[in-house]
Amino acid sequence: MENVDYIIVGDGYASLFFAHQLIKNNKSFVIFSDEKKSASRVSAGIINPVVLKKFTTFWKAQEQIVFLKKTLDEIEKYTGQNYLIDAPIHRIFHDENEQKLWLKKSANDDLVYFLDKNFAHLEGVKNDFNSGKVNQSARLDVNGFFMGLFDFLRNNRQIINEKFIYSTINTSDHTYKNFKYNHIVFCEGMGVKNNPFFSDIPVVPNKGHHIKVKLFQHLPENITIKKKHFLFPLNDNTYFYGGTYDREQLHYDVDASAVEQLTNGLKEFYPHNFDIEQVNFGFRPTVKDRRPIIGRHPQQPNMYVFNGLGARGILNGCYFSKSLYDFIENGIPLHDEIALKRFFPQ
Ligand SMILES: Cc1cc2nc3c(=O)[nH]c(=O)nc-3n(C[C@H](O)[C@H](O)[C@H](O)COP(=O)(O)OP(=O)(O)OC[C@H]3O[C@@H](n4cnc5c(N)ncnc54)[C@H](O)[C@@H]3O)c2cc1C
């Protein structure tokens, strides 16, 4: 029997950012990964403090960005790689009204550090009304991040490539197979619906598709273009365009209507030919009140859930992993807005 402080179930952003808290604090752990393509693996990697439809910001955006950058620096120290891509978002304006709204909003206290007042004209794409730059926005190198962290965890024998079987947990002596654990943290994304301990948490799937495209005319390397969806270069000479949002078509196949939406969206501002090389999709775990769901099981005091990261898995996953760690290890109460008990008073 091997003693571990933690078992983590799942291998997306929630899991890896929580694992980072454990690494920082010298806690022992293993991660169970079913090796399915998580929502995290297909995500765009956008780090964005602004809601680009209405030009507003959100709860703790500035704190979350600062915390993410610090965390990525810490992860770089033990994996030896930088995963932050300094490529700010440029939002293409549809018309003059949007330009005016952007300028007006850029004077607000909460947006002044995010909405750049100087508009930029972008080469290679249609942008008759120019574009606005989102200061402090960036991208995560999604592939690099997962490869780098998985390599590190594999070398330390902290990742187990098998599906976690809930019925095998022995809740009275706190064992699972040959592990004796102090705590289990469930980070399964939409997979939580199969978890008998937490299946009733109100997370709702929102299916997102992206396409990988080959562009016949290259675009600037150091920016992320936003019109309808996000467009940016990947490492292999292709570009990422996505993602869509869909709460209705939840089957496990590619949706032709999503691909059409992406194709039309890209054609709207990219005036050259392109080939679609790949289509991917995933299911965002969303919550009606747009806050994560974090907490302890009411009857099983050493079982926890970390879910509901929504469309902002990177910022939410990184920032709130520390809230969960502090809750478990230091007894610091979870903020009411993210606590599981807002749905299940204990
Ligand atoms: C197309 C698309 C684009 C997106 N773009 C962005 C973006 O640019 N920026 C951003 O911040 N967010 C983005 N998101 C949202 C983000 O991806 C999600 O918020 C995030 O992935 C959720 O992470 P998670 O760890 O909770 O779940 P997941 O990433 O789904 O990870 C959970 C993992 O646990 C595994 N698992 C479940 N049950 C078990 C079990 N019993 N045993 C073992 N393993 C198990 C699952 O198979 C899965 O691999 C995007 C999402 C999509 C779909």
The ligand as a Gaussian input file, in Angstrom:
#p B3LYP/6-31G(d) Opt

LIG

0 1
 C      -13.464000      24.665000     -28.080000
 C      -13.122000      25.176000     -26.704000
 C      -12.306000      26.290000     -26.581000
 C      -11.996000      26.782000     -25.304000
 N      -11.133000      27.835000     -25.214000
 C      -10.761000      28.287000     -23.990000
 C       -9.814000      29.338000     -23.889000
 O       -9.330000      29.857000     -24.892000
 N       -9.440000      29.761000     -22.655000
 C       -9.952000      29.194000     -21.512000
 O       -9.566000      29.619000     -20.416000
 N      -10.850000      28.185000     -21.567000
 C      -11.270000      27.724000     -22.780000
 N      -12.180000      26.693000     -22.878000
 C      -12.807000      26.206000     -21.628000
 C      -11.923000      25.203000     -20.928000
 O      -11.459000      24.286000     -21.858000
 C      -12.682000      24.492000     -19.788000
 O      -13.123000      25.408000     -18.844000
 C      -11.735000      23.529000     -19.076000
 O      -11.173000      22.672000     -20.014000
 C      -12.391000      22.710000     -17.994000
 O      -11.353000      22.008000     -17.375000
 P      -11.595000      20.792000     -16.395000
 O      -10.265000      20.376000     -15.901000
 O      -12.633000      21.145000     -15.396000
 O      -12.254000      19.646000     -17.314000
 P      -11.670000      18.847000     -18.575000
 O      -10.721000      19.650000     -19.335000
 O      -12.833000      18.268000     -19.291000
 O      -10.824000      17.675000     -17.917000
 C      -11.414000      16.604000     -17.210000
 C      -10.683000      15.336000     -17.559000
 O      -10.958000      14.326000     -16.590000
 C      -11.129000      13.096000     -17.251000
 N      -11.948000      12.202000     -16.402000
 C      -13.262000      12.308000     -16.122000
 N      -13.646000      11.269000     -15.365000
 C      -12.546000      10.500000     -15.154000
 C      -12.322000       9.260000     -14.452000
 N      -13.312000       8.615000     -13.808000
 N      -11.072000       8.738000     -14.454000
 C      -10.055000       9.388000     -15.089000
 N      -10.213000      10.536000     -15.780000
 C      -11.456000      11.088000     -15.804000
 C      -11.883000      13.501000     -18.526000
 O      -11.845000      12.496000     -19.511000
 C      -11.103000      14.735000     -18.910000
 O       -9.949000      14.353000     -19.632000
 C      -12.515000      26.163000     -24.137000
 C      -13.325000      25.031000     -24.255000
 C      -13.637000      24.532000     -25.526000
 C      -14.495000      23.309000     -25.628000

